Amino acid sequence: MAMATRVFLLLFLVLISSPSPSNSLYEDQVGLMDWHQQYIGKVKHAVFHTQKAGRKRVVVSTEENVIASLDLRRGDIFWRHVLGPNDAVDEIDIALGKYVITLSSEGSILRAWNLPDGQMVWESFLQGPKPSKSLLSVSANLKIDKDNVIFVFGKGCLHAVSSIDGEVLWKKDFADESLEVQQIIHPLGSDMIYAVGFVGLSQLDAYQINVRNGEVLKHRSAAFPGGFCGEVSLVSSDTLVALDATRSSLISISFLDGEISLQQTHISNLVGDSFGMAVMLPSKLSGMLMIKIDNYMVFVRVADEGKLEVAEKINDAAAAVSDALALSEGQQAFGLVEHGGNKIHLTVKLVNDWNGDLLKESIRMDHQRGCVHKIFINSYIRTDRSHGFRALIVMEDHSLLLLQQGEIVWSREDGLASIIDVTASELPVEKEGVSVAKVEHNLFEWLKGHMLKLKGTLMLASPEDMIAIQGMRLKSSEKSKMTRDHNGFRKLLIVLTRAGKLFALHTGDGRVAWSALLHSLRNSEACAYPTGLNVYQWQVPHHHAMDENPSVLVVGRCGLGSDAPGVLSFVDTYTGKELDSLFLTHSIERIIPLSFTDSREQRLHLIIDTDHHAHLYPRTPEAIGIFQHELPNIYWYSVEAENGIIRGHALKSNCILQEGDEYCFDTRDLWSIVFPSESEKILATVTRKLNEVVHTQAKVITDQDVMYKYVSKNLLFVATVAPKATGEIGSVTPEESWLVVYLIDTVTGRIIYRMTHHGTQGPVHAVFSENWVVYHYFNLRAHRYEMSVVEIYDQSRADNKDVWKLVLGKHNLTSPVSSYSRPEVITKSQFYFFTHSVKAMAVTSTAKGITSKQLLIGTIGDQVLALDKRYLDPRRTINPSQSEREEGIIPLTDSLPIIPQSYVTHNLKVEGLRGIVTAPAKLESTTLVFAYGVDLFFTRIAPSRTYDLLTDDFSYALLLITIVALVAAIFVTWILSERKELQEKWR
C-alpha cells in the first residue's frame, strides 16, 4: 500500500507541475492571434535614387501625409514618416544626393531627411503674411559657396534656403504686390532666377532676382485683356503657356532678358471647331504641354517664336504622362500609359522626337485596379549599354505597382491606408464530408504534434523540434481557412476605402480574400465626383436560409455637396461580386438601419434626404408591408452642429409632392433643443451601438443590494463647449471656457442628465455602452486630460428587491420601458486624470454581453490601450469596505493607471490611427478588435480572460498520459490492496 501511495503522489506532482494557462504573451506567440500591416497611401510625388552605390530606392509622398523610402526590388518600406493631419506634403526632391527635401503645410515647413535612414537633418519654418500657392525648386547646378540653394515660394514670400543647414539666406515678400507666383525658373548657368506669376486675373509679372542676395534686378508686367484662368505650363527656361479665362485660347508667354511678350492661339485652330471645355494638364515636358478636351488628350508642341502646333491627339482622356527624364545632354524622354481592354500600353518616347519609341510594352492589368492615375519613370543601363526603363504607376484604387520588362515586379495595396468604414461578416460554413485519407493524415499529424509538445514540456526537444513545434502551431491554428470556426474567430472584415474600392480582409492573417472596385463609385457620366460614405449589413442569411450568400450595402454620393444624389451598391460578401446598383434621384443625409428583415433576411433601411423625406429600401411590397406595421414606432433625430439645434422626427405619411412613390414618406418634427449660440457650441454626439447585447439589467452591489440599469437605445450623449473654446488647447483662459454634457431621450427630447465642467476644453471623445458613458476632454486649470464616467440607473424598478414579490409575480420587471413614461433615474458620476491625448475610443462587445467591459483607447502615440471599466466605476472610494472589495471595487485614485501590458498593440504603432472597431466572437470571453489608419492592426482580446477556452499550447498529450497513469495507479493499488488483504486472511 505504501508503494501505491508513493506512485500516486509522484503522478500528482507531475500533474500540478505541468504548465497552466497564462495570459502572458511570449515572443513565439506574436502573430498567432494578431497581425499588423504597414501602408503609405496614394502616391502624389516620387523621386528615384538609383546610383550605383547603395540600395536602389524611390522616395514618395502620399495623400495620407506620408514620406517614405521604398525598395525598388521588392517594394518594401526602408523608412517612412507620417506627418500630422494638417501637415500635407506639397512637393519633394533630393538635394546634394543625400538629403530628401520636403515642403509641407502650404509652403510653411521645409525639412531635410537623411536619404539612407530617414533621420531628420534640419527643419525650417517659413513665415509669410498670407496663404498662397506653394512651390519648391531644388537646382543641382546652382551653388553659392559649395551650398545648393533651395527656393521656396509660400505664404506670399519667396525664400532662399541653404540645403546644408536649412538657414534662410534671404526672403522676398510679394504680398504687397499681390503676386501669385506660378513658376520659379533658373536658366542654366545663370546666377539669377525668374519669379513669374499673376497679379489678379489679367496681369502677368516677371521678376529677375539675384540668387545671392535676393535683389530684384528687373521687373516687367504685361496685361492680357481676356484674362487668365490660372493654369500655366512651363515649356522652356524662358517660355510659359497659359490658358485664358474662357478656356478657348492658349497664351504663349516669353520673357527673354526680362522682357515679356504674349502670343495668343485659339484652340479651335489647333484641334478643330467642335470642342468642349479645355483643361491644361500639369506636365514638365521640355517644349511641350498637354490639354484635355472632351475625351481627348492633346499634346501641343511649342515651336520657334512661340508658335503652337499639335504633336499628337490621343483618344484616351484617362491616359497618364510622366515628367521628363534626362537621358543625356539635351535629350529627354517621357512615359505615356494608355488603356486598352484588360491591358495597359506603356510607351517611352523622346520629347523632341514623337515618332521615336524607346520602349513599347503591353501589360495585362487586373480590371479591379481601375485606370492609371500617375506614372513616374526611371532609366537604367542594360548590359548592352542601351537604356532600359522602369515605371512606377499609381492606379485608380490607390495601389502602387512597379513595371519593368513588360512584367509587374511588385505591387502594394496602399488603398487600405484610406479606410472610411468597416463592418464584419461571417465566412461560409464548412461543407460536410471528409475523405478517409484526410482523416488518417490529420490523426497522424495530431499525434506527431502532441508528441513534440510533450518533448517540449519535458525539456527534451531539440532546436529542430522547437522550430517544428512553432510551425505546426501556426499551421494547426487553421486561422487562415476560408470557412467558419466554432469559436467565431475567423471572419471577413469588409472595408470601404476612399477610392471606392471594397476589400475583404481575413481576420486570421490579414490577407485580402477579394477586392472589388465598385463600378457605381467610379467617375462616369452617371456619377460625377463619386464619394463612398458607409457600408452596412444588408442580407445576413441564418441557418434556415443558407442557400443565399450574405451581402453588404455600400452607400455613396455622386457629387461634392451634401445635396448631391446618392448611389447604392449591393455586394456579395463571399465573392465580392457587385450584385446590383441604384443611382438615386434623391440625396442622402442619413442612413438608419432598421431592426426588421424580410423573408429573404434583407434588413430594411431608411434613408433621409436633405429635404427631410424618408425613403425605404428595399423597395418591395413585402418590405413596405412590414414597414407600415411598424411605422408608428420609428423615431430618429438630426443634429445641426453649426446652428446648435437638435431635432426629433417621426414619420407622417407618403410624400405629397411625389405621387405614386409608396416608398417615400414625409416627416414631422416632434421636438427641438436650441443651444444658446453665445454660450454653447455642439462639439460631439454619441449613441449606443444598435447591435449591442445587454445580458442583464440588474447589477448586484454591496450587501446583496440590487440596482437596475437604465438601458435605452434612444439615449443620445451631447457635448457642447463655449464658442471661444473651439480652437486649439490653451487658446482660451479657464474662466472663459467650459464643457457641458447632456443625455437626451431622442423620442421625447427630454434631458435626462446635464453636467457642466468649468475650465475645460475639447476635443471630446466619448463612448456609450449599456447604461454608462465615458468621455475624454482637457482640464485647463489642472493642465491635464481628464476622463469622466456617468452611470444611469432606473429608480422605478428599485422596489423589485422583495423576494416574495418576485415569487408572486408582483413586480414590474417585465413591463416595457417607454420613453413617454417619465423615467425615475439616478446618476452616478466621477472624473479621473488621464495621461494621454486620445484619437479614438471604443468598447469591447461580446456575444451575450456577460463578459466584463474594457475601453479601447487610441492614444496620441498611435497605440491602442485596453482599460478595464472597473477603473472607471463612479462608486470607487478611497477606503472601500470589505463587501465593496469583495464586489471588485478598486480603491479610488485621482489618475487612471497606464499599465504597459495593457497595450493590445504591444510595441507596434497603427500610424495615423483613425478608428477602432470591435466585433463579438461566438466564444463569450473573446472580442475581435480592428484598428485602422495608415496602418492596420487586428487582434482578439479576452477582458475577463479565456474562462471558456483552453490555451493554444495546452498539452492534450500530457493530460492523456496523466489520465492513463492515474488509471494504471488505481489498478495497481487495487491489486496490491487485494494481495495485502489476502495475506492478512492467511495469518
CORGITA-V958469 format. One record per run of one state. SS is the DSSP state (hx for helix, st for strand, lp for the rest). FROM is the first residue (numbers start at 1). LEN is the number of residues. If there is no record, write none. Layout:
((SS | FROM | LEN) (SS | FROM | LEN))
This chain:
((lp | 1 | 1) (hx | 2 | 15) (lp | 17 | 10) (hx | 27 | 3) (lp | 30 | 5) (st | 35 | 3) (lp | 38 | 5) (st | 43 | 7) (lp | 50 | 7) (st | 57 | 6) (lp | 63 | 3) (st | 66 | 6) (lp | 72 | 5) (st | 77 | 6) (lp | 83 | 6) (st | 89 | 7) (lp | 96 | 3) (st | 99 | 6) (lp | 105 | 4) (st | 109 | 6) (lp | 115 | 5) (st | 120 | 6) (lp | 126 | 9) (st | 135 | 10) (lp | 145 | 2) (st | 147 | 8) (lp | 155 | 2) (st | 157 | 6) (lp | 163 | 5) (st | 168 | 6) (lp | 174 | 5) (st | 179 | 7) (lp | 186 | 6) (st | 192 | 8) (lp | 200 | 3) (st | 203 | 8) (lp | 211 | 5) (st | 216 | 8) (lp | 224 | 4) (st | 228 | 9) (lp | 237 | 2) (st | 239 | 6) (lp | 245 | 4) (st | 249 | 6) (lp | 255 | 1) (hx | 256 | 3) (lp | 259 | 2) (st | 261 | 6) (hx | 267 | 5) (lp | 272 | 6) (st | 278 | 8) (lp | 286 | 2) (st | 288 | 6) (lp | 294 | 2) (st | 296 | 7) (lp | 303 | 1) (hx | 304 | 3) (lp | 307 | 1) (st | 308 | 7) (lp | 315 | 5) (st | 320 | 2) (lp | 322 | 3) (st | 325 | 4) (lp | 329 | 2) (st | 331 | 10) (lp | 341 | 2) (st | 343 | 8) (lp | 351 | 2) (st | 353 | 12) (lp | 365 | 2) (hx | 367 | 3) (lp | 370 | 2) (st | 372 | 10) (lp | 382 | 5) (st | 387 | 9) (lp | 396 | 4) (st | 400 | 5) (lp | 405 | 2) (st | 407 | 6) (lp | 413 | 1) (hx | 414 | 5) (st | 419 | 8) (lp | 427 | 9) (hx | 436 | 22) (lp | 458 | 5) (hx | 463 | 14) (lp | 477 | 14) (st | 491 | 7) (lp | 498 | 3) (st | 501 | 6) (lp | 507 | 5) (st | 512 | 6) (lp | 518 | 1) (hx | 519 | 3) (lp | 522 | 8) (st | 530 | 10) (lp | 540 | 3) (hx | 543 | 3) (lp | 546 | 5) (st | 551 | 8) (lp | 559 | 6) (st | 565 | 8) (lp | 573 | 5) (st | 578 | 10) (lp | 588 | 2) (st | 590 | 8) (lp | 598 | 4) (st | 602 | 7) (lp | 609 | 5) (st | 614 | 4) (lp | 618 | 3) (hx | 621 | 13) (lp | 634 | 1) (st | 635 | 6) (lp | 641 | 4) (st | 645 | 10) (lp | 655 | 9) (st | 664 | 11) (lp | 675 | 6) (st | 681 | 7) (lp | 688 | 10) (st | 698 | 3) (lp | 701 | 1) (hx | 702 | 3) (lp | 705 | 1) (st | 706 | 4) (lp | 710 | 5) (st | 715 | 7) (lp | 722 | 1) (hx | 723 | 4) (lp | 727 | 7) (hx | 734 | 3) (lp | 737 | 1) (st | 738 | 8) (lp | 746 | 5) (st | 751 | 8) (lp | 759 | 1) (st | 760 | 10) (lp | 770 | 2) (st | 772 | 8) (lp | 780 | 4) (st | 784 | 11) (hx | 795 | 3) (lp | 798 | 5) (hx | 803 | 6) (lp | 809 | 16) (st | 825 | 10) (lp | 835 | 3) (st | 838 | 6) (lp | 844 | 10) (st | 854 | 6) (lp | 860 | 4) (st | 864 | 5) (hx | 869 | 4) (lp | 873 | 9) (hx | 882 | 6) (lp | 888 | 7) (st | 895 | 1) (lp | 896 | 4) (hx | 900 | 3) (st | 903 | 1) (lp | 904 | 11) (st | 915 | 6) (lp | 921 | 6) (st | 927 | 6) (lp | 933 | 3) (st | 936 | 6) (lp | 942 | 14) (hx | 956 | 31) (lp | 987 | 1))
